Amino acid sequence: MFTNRSFRFQGYQTHLSRRITMKTMIFALLLTLALGACAPAVPQAPAAATIEASAPTAVNPTVAPVLVDTATPPADTAALATEPGVTPWSLVAVGDSIPYNSPQDCPGCTGFVDRYAAAITQATGHPITVQNLSQHIGLQVDGLLEVLKAGVKQREALSNADIIIVSISHNDTPWNRDDDPCDGPSGDPDWSKYDATCAAEAAEIFRPKFESVFAQIAELRAGKPTIFLTTNVYNDWIGVPGGVFSAEDIEATHEVLDAWNEVYCKVAQANGFTCADIYHAFNGPGGDTTAVDLLAPDTIHPSDKGNEVIAQVLADLGYAPLVTTGSTVPIPVISLQPTEVLIDEPVSIRLSGFTPNQEITLRLTTVGIAFPDLSESGKVYESYAVFRTDAQGAVDLEKQAPISGSYSAVDGMGLFWSMENKSVEPVSTPAAPASTPSSLLNAVQYHYTFTAEVEGKPVAQATVIQNMGSAGVVVKDVAENGVLGQFYQPAGDGPYPAVIVLGGSGGGLPRQSPKVLAAHGYAVLSLAYFNYTSPLDNSSLPGILDMIPLEYFGKAIQWLQSQPDVDPGRIGLIGYSVGGTAALLVGTVYPQIKTVIVFGSPTVADGSSFSYQGEHLSSNIPVEKIKGSVLLISGDRDSQLDSVMYGELAIDRLKVHNFAFPYRHIINPGAGHLISFPFAQRSNEIEQGGGSHQANAQAAAVIWPVVLEYLAAMK
């Protein structure tokens, strides 16, 4: 798409013209058509393209709609297509850079076209082949019409497609053209000239072009059963860098899109297309809220989460006419996005295809749990929730509370944290392969099965995988110069920012959160400081928490800084309970620490646990001496200590001393002592640390993104 707003791209400011003239576009089209017979295939993601632009200095004027097949099916759907005896459905997407999903726009993202294909297969069991023929060249409606006229392979693909997605017109909205009836060739949009009247006039100008696009594509299918889909335009101006913030300007943008999308969708529907309402999925019911959380770093294209949202909107529309039962009875579907996640990442869970106002029981089962300890024997855990479907026969767990079940409030991940042990006898689990010592596992996989039941009978199933850690992480035991622990080296090339993790009053090693942090790209030293014996050389630390010298932690910092792939200038400390006390003390002495994050920790040294230079440490910790950010996390139902009071003591000291670095105390209502990463089963927290299941789970979901934010800001 073309944009005239400034935005941040990989740390640099870029300003690009959003305008494109019809003369330039038609010239490019004619030139490409003339050369098309000898043109080689164009790769899926052109290396020269970083963002779409229309300025002659930013885009080669000979770039035009590509008239060859440039798509490659995603690995999962391509594999399914090879099943003998099954004819895959063909999904073809055409349009601009929104469905194209360039890695330059959204690095590492899975586009909504592939996500939607996976959702179809998950819901129906039918294999899909994908041809994504969309283009990253600032394609406009006129360009797509030229493709439909002269693109032989595109026409062939569309004529043989069972599922067609059209995503076009983002580049034709009035602020992206210099021939619009609102502000004309003004460069930057003059929002004072945008209103419902000029927006309606602009949309009407394009009505015949929209009509031609949808009619031609529908005609190519000649009445054969086809899922015809198109997406309307979301607002990527509100609340983004270089965008609009005032109430008047926001009103202008959504007046334009209200009118534009109304015409676009009516024309699409008149030609047999279903118009997926991405606009309100991104910008809220009023179309006037920011979509920044769903946009890629360029604040134009959808992010990974944005692609997930678009795919879900498409999936929620159902799969008629391809999926039928010979009657009008809907087919129940459990939609999960994504289907494989890191343990601290949420899963979007939706039910569709049920009878309106129908009572459904949704069960979640797994073998083995992720917290507090890895279980090699395995236990069956289960949770359930009873819902009533809406008028469309759907349930969205992120928006709807269960009627009854193992949790009660609106919580999209409630089924995960509310699981309980349902084992009758020990069963095997794939979590810990026999050939790998459980202490050195870099990652553990948990396989969950969702089952929807109506009147006690299963009617739909779906599975999701939760990863605690990453298979690319390398774990090794450490016993050097008296420093004992485990080191987690993340995948990829360094240097990595690093974190030292300290456990609480039980001593030993933390083993869960280091896996999760390493999967996020941090080099992690899980450091023992008492009650631990190394499996490498049987060297031991003191058996009890008594006069542990801060110099020991200093040696650990030096060891970590000496590792070749560690960034020595970006080291943080995370401590749980009394480990947080240690972390705060260490931060006051060693300036190498750039952030200190503590969970439910005393901020007063008790005089016996730690020492420095041979002296007992007994007083309020001088947290103002820490040379980096400080994050304190407490639950107001902590049964082990008054962590809220301790946290406030530290905050008061930071305020009095005008602390120069970021600091924050998050107090979690109803939560207890043991709070960590979210979305894991946590029944033992009630027994050991207080708080309710729900409050502890909600606290984890709230604080963990802040933890990652503080770590990411280390410098």
C-alpha positions in Angstrom: 0.0 0.0 0.0 1.0 3.6 -0.4 1.3 5.8 2.5 2.4 9.4 3.2 2.8 9.0 6.9 6.2 8.6 8.6 6.8 5.4 10.4 9.5 3.5 12.1 11.1 0.6 10.2 13.9 -1.2 11.9 14.8 1.9 13.8 14.9 4.3 10.9 12.5 7.0 9.9 11.1 6.7 6.4 8.8 9.0 4.6 7.1 7.8 1.4 4.5 9.3 -0.9 1.2 7.6 -0.7 0.0 8.8 -4.1 0.1 7.0 -7.4 -1.1 8.4 -10.7 -3.2 6.4 -13.2 -0.7 7.3 -15.9 2.2 5.6 -14.1 0.1 2.5 -13.3 -1.2 2.0 -16.8 2.3 2.6 -18.3 3.6 -0.1 -16.0 0.8 -2.4 -16.9 1.3 -2.1 -20.6 5.1 -2.5 -20.4 4.8 -5.7 -18.3 2.1 -7.1 -20.7 4.4 -6.4 -23.6 7.2 -8.3 -21.9 5.1 -10.9 -20.2 5.7 -13.6 -22.8 9.4 -13.7 -21.9 9.2 -12.7 -18.3 10.7 -15.2 -15.8 8.8 -16.3 -12.7 8.9 -13.7 -9.9 9.8 -15.0 -6.5 7.2 -14.9 -3.7 9.0 -12.3 -1.7 11.1 -10.0 -3.9 14.4 -9.1 -2.1 14.3 -5.5 -3.3 10.9 -4.8 -1.8 10.9 -3.5 1.8 7.6 -1.6 1.8 5.1 -0.6 -0.8 5.5 2.9 -2.2 4.4 4.9 -5.1 7.1 7.6 -5.4 9.2 7.1 -8.5 12.3 7.2 -6.4 11.1 4.3 -4.3 9.4 2.0 -6.8 10.7 1.1 -10.3 8.1 2.6 -12.7 8.1 -0.6 -14.7 6.8 -2.6 -11.8 3.3 -3.9 -12.8 0.9 -6.7 -11.9 2.7 -10.0 -12.3 1.1 -12.3 -14.8 2.6 -15.5 -13.7 2.0 -18.0 -10.8 4.2 -17.0 -7.9 2.7 -19.0 -5.1 4.0 -22.0 -3.1 1.6 -24.1 -0.9 2.5 -23.9 2.8 4.3 -27.0 4.1 1.4 -28.3 6.2 -1.3 -28.1 3.5 1.0 -29.3 0.7 1.7 -32.5 2.8 -2.0 -33.1 3.3 -2.6 -32.8 -0.4 -0.6 -35.9 -1.1 -3.0 -38.2 0.7 -4.1 -40.9 -1.7 -7.7 -41.0 -2.8 -8.4 -37.4 -1.6 -8.7 -34.5 -4.0 -7.5 -31.4 -2.2 -9.5 -28.2 -2.3 -7.7 -25.4 -4.1 -7.5 -22.0 -2.4 -6.5 -19.1 -4.5 -5.9 -15.6 -3.1 -5.5 -12.5 -5.3 -5.0 -8.9 -4.2 -2.5 -6.5 -2.8 0.2 -6.7 -0.1 -2.3 -7.3 2.7 -2.7 -11.0 1.8 0.8 -11.2 0.4 2.5 -11.2 3.8 6.0 -10.1 2.9 8.7 -11.0 5.4 10.0 -7.4 5.0 6.7 -6.1 6.3 6.1 -8.6 9.0 9.2 -10.7 9.8 8.4 -14.3 10.9 4.6 -13.9 10.4 2.2 -16.5 9.1 -0.2 -14.8 6.7 -3.9 -15.1 7.0 -4.2 -17.0 3.7 -2.2 -19.9 5.1 -3.8 -19.6 8.5 -7.2 -19.8 6.9 -6.2 -22.9 4.9 -5.0 -24.6 8.0 -8.3 -23.7 9.8 -10.3 -25.3 7.0 -8.3 -28.5 7.2 -8.5 -28.5 11.0 -12.3 -28.0 10.9 -13.1 -30.4 8.0 -10.2 -32.8 7.7 -10.0 -31.9 4.0 -6.5 -31.2 2.5 -6.0 -27.8 0.9 -3.5 -26.5 -1.7 -2.8 -22.8 -1.6 -1.8 -20.5 -4.4 -1.3 -17.0 -3.1 -1.2 -14.9 -6.2 -1.4 -11.5 -4.4 1.3 -9.0 -5.2 3.5 -6.6 -3.2 3.7 -3.8 -5.8 1.1 -1.3 -4.6 -1.6 -3.2 -6.6 -4.8 -1.2 -7.1 -8.2 -2.3 -8.5 -7.2 -1.2 -12.0 -4.2 -3.4 -11.8 -6.2 -6.4 -10.7 -8.6 -5.8 -13.6 -5.6 -6.0 -15.9 -4.5 -9.3 -14.3 -8.0 -10.7 -14.8 -7.9 -9.6 -18.4 -4.4 -10.8 -19.4 -3.1 -13.0 -16.7 -3.5 -16.5 -18.2 -2.2 -18.4 -15.2 -4.2 -16.4 -12.7 -7.4 -16.9 -14.7 -6.7 -20.6 -14.9 -6.0 -20.8 -11.2 -9.2 -18.9 -10.3 -11.3 -21.0 -12.7 -10.1 -24.2 -10.9 -10.3 -22.8 -7.4 -12.7 -24.2 -4.8 -12.0 -21.3 -2.4 -11.2 -17.7 -3.6 -10.1 -14.8 -1.4 -10.0 -11.3 -2.9 -8.3 -8.6 -0.9 -8.0 -5.4 -2.9 -8.9 -1.6 -2.7 -6.7 -0.7 0.3 -4.5 1.2 -2.1 -7.5 2.9 -3.7 -8.9 4.6 -0.6 -9.1 8.4 -1.1 -6.0 9.2 1.0 -3.9 6.8 -1.2 -4.7 8.6 -4.5 -4.2 12.0 -6.0 -7.4 12.0 -8.0 -9.8 11.6 -5.1 -12.8 14.0 -4.6 -11.8 14.8 -1.0 -8.5 16.6 -1.0 -7.1 15.8 -4.5 -3.4 15.9 -5.1 -2.5 17.4 -1.7 0.4 15.1 -0.6 -0.3 14.7 3.1 -4.0 14.1 3.7 -5.9 17.3 4.6 -8.3 15.7 7.0 -10.5 18.8 7.2 -11.6 18.0 3.7 -12.6 14.4 4.4 -16.2 13.8 5.3 -19.1 11.4 4.5 -20.0 13.2 1.4 -16.7 13.0 -0.4 -16.2 9.5 0.9 -19.4 8.3 -0.6 -18.5 10.1 -3.9 -15.1 8.4 -3.9 -16.7 5.0 -3.3 -19.2 5.5 -6.0 -16.5 6.2 -8.5 -15.1 2.7 -7.8 -18.4 0.9 -7.8 -18.2 -0.2 -11.4 -14.6 -1.3 -11.0 -15.5 -3.4 -7.9 -18.4 -4.8 -9.9 -16.1 -5.8 -12.7 -13.6 -7.6 -10.4 -16.1 -9.7 -8.6 -18.3 -10.4 -11.6 -15.3 -11.6 -13.7 -14.0 -13.9 -10.9 -17.5 -15.4 -10.3 -17.9 -16.0 -14.0 -14.7 -17.9 -14.1 -16.2 -20.5 -11.7 -19.3 -20.8 -13.9 -21.7 -21.7 -11.0 -19.5 -24.4 -9.5 -19.6 -24.8 -5.7 -17.1 -22.2 -4.4 -16.3 -20.3 -1.3 -16.1 -16.7 -2.4 -14.6 -14.4 0.2 -13.3 -10.8 0.2 -12.0 -8.6 3.0 -13.0 -5.0 3.6 -10.5 -2.3 4.6 -9.3 -1.6 8.1 -8.1 1.7 9.4 -4.3 1.9 9.9 -4.2 5.6 10.6 -5.6 5.9 14.1 -3.1 6.2 16.9 0.0 5.1 15.0 3.2 7.1 14.4 2.5 9.6 11.7 -1.2 8.9 11.9 -4.2 10.7 13.4 -5.0 11.2 17.1 -7.5 14.1 17.3 -11.2 13.3 17.6 -11.9 15.3 14.4 -9.3 13.5 12.3 -10.3 10.1 13.7 -13.9 10.9 12.8 -12.8 11.8 9.2 -11.0 8.5 8.7 -13.8 6.3 9.9 -16.4 8.2 7.9 -14.4 7.5 4.8 -14.1 3.8 5.6 -17.7 3.5 6.6 -18.8 4.7 3.2 -16.0 2.9 1.3 -16.6 -0.5 2.9 -20.4 -0.2 2.5 -20.1 0.1 -1.3 -17.3 -2.4 -1.6 -19.2 -5.1 0.4 -22.6 -4.5 -1.2 -21.0 -5.0 -4.6 -19.2 -8.1 -3.5 -22.3 -9.6 -2.0 -24.3 -8.9 -5.1 -21.8 -11.1 -7.0 -22.0 -14.0 -4.6 -19.0 -13.0 -2.3 -19.1 -13.0 1.4 -17.5 -9.8 2.8 -15.4 -10.5 5.9 -15.7 -7.6 8.2 -12.0 -7.0 9.1 -12.7 -3.3 9.6 -14.6 -3.7 12.8 -12.5 -6.7 13.9 -9.5 -4.3 13.8 -11.0 -1.0 14.8 -13.8 -2.0 17.1 -17.6 -1.7 16.8 -17.5 2.0 16.0 -14.6 1.8 13.6 -12.8 4.5 15.6 -10.3 2.7 17.8 -6.6 2.0 17.0 -5.5 -1.2 15.5 -1.9 -0.7 16.4 -1.7 -4.0 18.4 -2.7 -5.9 15.2 -0.3 -4.1 12.9 3.3 -5.0 11.9 6.2 -2.7 12.7 5.5 -0.7 9.6 2.0 0.1 11.1 0.4 -0.7 7.8 0.3 -4.4 7.2 -1.2 -6.9 9.7 1.1 -8.4 12.3 1.1 -12.1 13.2 -1.7 -11.4 15.6 -3.5 -9.3 13.0 -3.2 -12.2 10.4 -4.6 -14.5 13.1 -7.6 -12.2 13.6 -8.3 -12.0 9.9 -8.0 -15.8 9.5 -10.4 -16.3 12.4 -13.0 -13.9 10.9 -12.8 -15.8 7.7 -13.1 -19.2 9.5 -16.1 -18.0 11.5 -18.0 -17.5 8.3 -18.2 -21.3 7.8 -17.3 -23.4 4.8 -20.5 -23.6 2.7 -21.1 -24.6 0.0 -18.1 -27.0 0.2 -19.1 -28.4 3.5 -22.6 -29.8 3.6 -24.4 -32.7 5.2 -27.2 -33.0 2.7 -29.3 -30.7 4.9 -29.2 -27.3 6.5 -27.8 -28.7 9.7 -24.6 -26.8 10.6 -21.4 -28.7 11.2 -19.9 -28.0 14.7 -16.3 -26.8 14.6 -13.7 -25.9 17.3 -11.4 -23.3 15.9 -8.0 -22.8 17.6 -5.5 -20.1 16.5 -2.7 -20.8 16.6 -2.5 -24.6 17.1 1.0 -24.6 18.5 2.3 -22.1 21.0 4.9 -21.3 23.6 3.4 -21.9 27.0 3.1 -18.2 27.9 1.3 -17.4 24.6 -2.6 -17.4 24.5 -4.7 -19.5 22.1 -7.8 -18.1 20.6 -10.6 -20.6 21.1 -13.9 -20.3 19.2 -16.9 -22.6 18.6 -19.0 -22.3 15.5 -21.6 -24.3 13.5 -23.7 -25.2 16.5 -27.5 -24.6 16.9 -28.3 -21.1 18.2 -29.0 -21.0 22.0 -27.5 -24.5 22.4 -25.8 -25.7 25.6 -22.3 -27.0 24.9 -19.8 -28.6 27.2 -16.2 -28.0 26.1 -13.6 -30.2 27.7 -9.8 -29.9 27.7 -7.6 -32.9 28.6 -3.8 -33.5 28.6 -1.2 -35.9 29.9 1.4 -34.3 32.2 1.5 -30.8 33.5 3.8 -27.9 33.1 3.9 -26.7 36.7 5.4 -27.1 39.2 7.5 -30.1 38.1 8.0 -32.2 35.0 6.3 -35.5 35.4 7.8 -38.5 33.7 5.1 -40.9 35.0 2.4 -38.7 33.6 -1.0 -37.7 34.9 -4.3 -37.0 33.1 -5.5 -33.5 33.7 -8.9 -32.1 32.7 -11.0 -29.0 32.8 -14.4 -28.2 31.4 -16.8 -25.3 30.8 -20.5 -25.2 29.8 -21.5 -22.4 27.4 -24.7 -21.3 25.6 -24.2 -20.4 21.9 -25.2 -17.1 20.6 -27.8 -16.4 17.8 -25.2 -17.5 15.2 -24.5 -20.8 17.0 -21.1 -19.6 18.1 -19.1 -19.2 21.3 -16.0 -17.0 21.7 -14.1 -17.9 24.9 -12.4 -14.5 25.0 -15.8 -12.8 25.3 -18.1 -15.2 27.0 -18.2 -16.6 30.6 -19.2 -20.2 31.1 -22.6 -21.1 32.7 -20.7 -23.5 34.9 -17.4 -25.4 34.9 -13.9 -25.4 36.3 -13.7 -21.6 36.0 -16.4 -18.9 36.1 -15.4 -15.6 34.7 -14.7 -14.5 31.1 -11.2 -15.9 30.4 -10.0 -17.1 27.0 -7.4 -19.4 28.6 -9.5 -20.4 31.6 -9.6 -24.1 30.6 -5.8 -24.3 30.7 -5.1 -22.9 34.2 -8.2 -24.6 35.8 -7.2 -28.2 35.0 -7.4 -30.8 37.7 -5.9 -34.2 38.1 -8.3 -36.9 36.8 -5.9 -39.8 36.8 -7.1 -43.1 38.0 -3.7 -44.7 37.6 -0.3 -43.6 36.2 -0.1 -43.3 32.5 2.8 -42.6 30.2 3.6 -39.2 28.9 5.5 -37.9 25.8 6.8 -35.0 27.8 10.1 -36.4 28.8 11.9 -38.8 26.4 13.6 -41.7 28.3 16.9 -41.0 26.6 17.1 -37.4 27.9 17.7 -36.7 31.6 14.7 -34.6 32.8 17.0 -32.1 34.4 18.5 -31.2 31.0 15.4 -31.0 29.0 15.4 -27.8 26.9 11.8 -28.1 26.0 8.7 -30.0 27.0 5.6 -30.5 24.8 2.1 -30.8 26.1 -0.6 -32.1 23.8 -4.1 -30.9 24.6 -7.4 -32.2 23.2 -10.5 -30.0 23.1 -13.8 -31.9 22.9 -17.2 -30.3 22.4 -20.1 -32.2 23.7 -23.9 -31.8 23.1 -26.1 -33.8 25.5 -23.2 -35.8 26.6 -22.1 -36.8 23.1 -18.8 -35.6 21.5 -19.6 -33.6 18.3 -16.2 -31.9 17.6 -12.6 -32.2 18.5 -9.4 -30.2 18.0 -5.9 -30.3 19.4 -3.2 -27.8 20.4 0.4 -28.1 21.4 1.9 -26.1 24.2 5.7 -25.8 24.3 7.5 -25.1 27.5 10.8 -24.0 25.9 12.2 -24.3 22.5 13.8 -27.3 20.8 16.6 -25.0 19.6 17.8 -24.1 23.1 21.0 -25.9 24.3 21.1 -26.7 28.1 24.2 -27.5 30.0 25.1 -27.9 33.7 27.6 -25.4 35.1 30.2 -26.0 37.8 33.0 -23.5 37.3 34.9 -21.5 39.9 32.4 -22.5 42.5 29.4 -21.3 40.4 26.7 -24.0 40.2 23.7 -24.0 38.0 22.4 -24.6 34.5 23.0 -22.5 31.4 20.3 -22.1 28.6 21.7 -20.9 25.3 18.9 -19.9 22.9 18.8 -20.8 19.2 20.2 -18.4 16.6 23.3 -16.2 16.5 24.3 -14.1 19.5 25.1 -12.0 21.2 22.1 -12.6 23.4 20.8 -10.5 26.3 21.1 -12.6 29.5 19.1 -13.3 32.6 20.1 -14.8 35.9 17.1 -16.6 37.6 17.1 -17.3 41.3 14.7 -19.6 43.1 13.2 -19.2 46.6 13.5 -20.6 50.1 13.6 -24.2 48.8 17.0 -23.7 47.2 18.1 -25.7 44.2 17.5 -24.6 40.6 14.5 -23.0 38.9 13.7 -25.2 35.9 10.5 -23.9 34.3 10.8 -20.1 33.8 14.4 -20.5 32.4 13.1 -22.7 29.6 10.4 -20.1 28.7 12.8 -17.2 28.8 15.4 -19.0 26.7 12.6 -19.6 24.1 12.2 -15.8 24.0 15.9 -15.4 23.0 17.5 -14.8 26.4 20.7 -16.6 27.5 19.6 -17.8 31.0 21.7 -18.9 33.9 19.5 -20.7 36.4 21.7 -20.2 39.4 21.7 -22.2 42.6 22.9 -20.5 45.7 22.1 -23.1 48.4 20.8 -26.6 48.8 22.3 -27.9 45.6 24.8 -30.5 44.4 26.1 -30.4 40.9 25.7 -33.6 38.8 29.0 -32.7 37.0 31.5 -33.1 39.9 29.3 -33.5 43.0 30.4 -30.1 44.3 27.9 -28.7 46.7 26.6 -25.4 48.1 25.5 -24.8 51.7 22.5 -26.9 52.7 20.7 -24.0 54.3 20.1 -20.3 53.6 22.7 -18.7 55.9 25.3 -16.0 55.2 25.3 -16.5 51.4 27.9 -14.1 50.2 26.9 -11.6 47.5 30.4 -12.2 46.1 29.1 -15.6 44.9 26.6 -13.9 42.7 29.3 -11.6 41.5 31.3 -14.6 40.3 28.2 -15.8 38.5 27.8 -12.4 36.7 31.5 -12.6 35.6 31.0 -16.2 34.4 27.9 -15.2 32.4 29.7 -12.1 30.9 32.6 -14.4 29.8 30.3 -16.6 27.6 31.1 -15.9 23.9 27.5 -15.5 22.8 26.3 -13.3 25.7 26.0 -9.5 25.5 27.9 -8.5 28.6 26.2 -5.1 28.7 22.6 -6.6 28.9 22.2 -8.7 32.0 19.1 -8.9 34.2 18.2 -10.6 37.4 14.9 -12.4 38.2 14.2 -13.6 41.7 11.3 -15.5 43.3 10.5 -15.0 47.0 13.8 -14.8 48.9 15.6 -15.1 45.5 14.1 -11.7 44.8 15.7 -10.4 48.0 19.0 -11.7 46.7 18.4 -10.1 43.4 17.8 -6.7 44.9 20.9 -7.0 47.1 23.1 -8.1 44.2 21.7 -5.2 42.1 22.8 -2.7 44.7 26.4 -4.0 44.6 27.0 -5.0 40.9 26.3 -2.2 38.3 26.4 -4.8 35.5 22.8 -5.6 36.3 20.5 -3.6 34.1 17.1 -4.7 35.5 15.9 -6.5 38.6 12.6 -8.2 38.6 11.3 -9.8 41.8 8.2 -11.9 42.7 6.7 -11.8 46.2 10.0 -10.8 47.8 11.1 -9.2 51.1 12.8 -5.9 50.5 14.4 -6.0 53.9 17.5 -8.1 54.6 16.9 -10.3 57.7 20.5 -10.2 58.9 21.2 -13.9 58.6 20.5 -15.0 55.0 23.1 -12.9 53.1 26.4 -11.3 53.6 28.8 -8.9 51.8 32.5 -8.6 52.5 32.0 -10.9 55.5 29.3 -8.7 57.2 25.7 -9.6 57.8 23.2 -7.6 55.7 20.5 -6.3 58.0 18.4 -3.3 56.9 16.1 -2.0 54.3 17.7 -2.8 51.0 19.1 0.4 49.4 17.3 -0.3 46.1 18.1 3.3 44.9 21.7 2.1 44.2 20.6 -0.3 41.5 21.8 0.8 38.1 18.9 -0.3 36.1 15.1 -0.7 36.1 13.2 -2.3 39.0 10.0 -4.3 38.7 8.3 -5.6 41.9 5.4 -8.1 41.7 3.1 -8.9 44.6 -0.2 -10.6 45.4 -2.4 -9.2 48.1 -3.4 -12.7 49.3 0.2 -13.8 49.7 0.1 -16.4 52.5 3.9 -16.5 53.0 4.7 -12.9 53.6 3.3 -9.4 53.2 4.8 -8.9 49.8 2.6 -5.8 49.1 4.0 -4.0 52.1 7.6 -5.0 51.2 7.1 -3.8 47.6 5.7 -0.4 48.8 8.7 0.1 51.1 11.0 -0.3 48.1 8.9 2.0 45.9 8.9 4.6 48.6 12.7 4.6 48.7 12.9 4.9 44.9 10.6 7.9 45.0 12.4 9.6 47.8 15.8 9.2 46.0 14.4 10.3 42.6 15.4 7.0 41.1 16.6 7.6 37.5 15.5 4.3 36.0 12.0 2.9 35.3 10.4 1.2 38.3 7.0 -0.2 39.0 5.1 -2.3 41.7 2.3 -4.4 40.3 -0.1 -5.5 43.1 -2.4 -8.3 42.0 -5.8 -8.5 43.7 -6.6 -11.9 45.1 -3.3 -13.4 44.0 -0.9 -15.3 46.3 2.8 -15.8 46.6 3.6 -17.9 43.6 3.1 -16.0 40.4 5.0 -16.7 37.2 4.4 -17.2 33.5 0.8 -17.6 32.5 -1.5 -20.3 31.0 -0.1 -23.3 33.0 -2.0 -25.5 35.5 -1.4 -24.0 38.9 -3.2 -26.0 41.6 -0.2 -26.1 43.9 -0.1 -22.3 44.2 -3.2 -22.3 46.4 -1.6 -24.9 48.7 1.8 -23.2 49.0 1.3 -19.5 48.4 -2.3 -18.5 48.7 -4.7 -16.7 46.4 -7.4 -18.2 44.2 -6.9 -20.2 41.0 -8.5 -17.4 39.0 -6.7 -14.5 40.6 -3.3 -16.3 40.3 -4.0 -17.0 36.6 -5.1 -13.5 35.9 -2.1 -12.1 37.7 0.3 -14.2 35.6 -1.4 -13.0 32.4 -1.1 -9.4 33.5 2.5 -9.4 34.8 4.3 -11.6 32.3 4.1 -9.2 29.3 5.5 -6.5 31.6 8.3 -8.8 32.7 9.2 -9.4 29.0 9.0 -5.6 28.4 11.4 -4.8 31.2 13.9 -7.5 29.9 13.6 -6.2 26.3 14.4 -2.7 27.5 17.8 -3.6 29.1 20.6 -1.4 27.9 
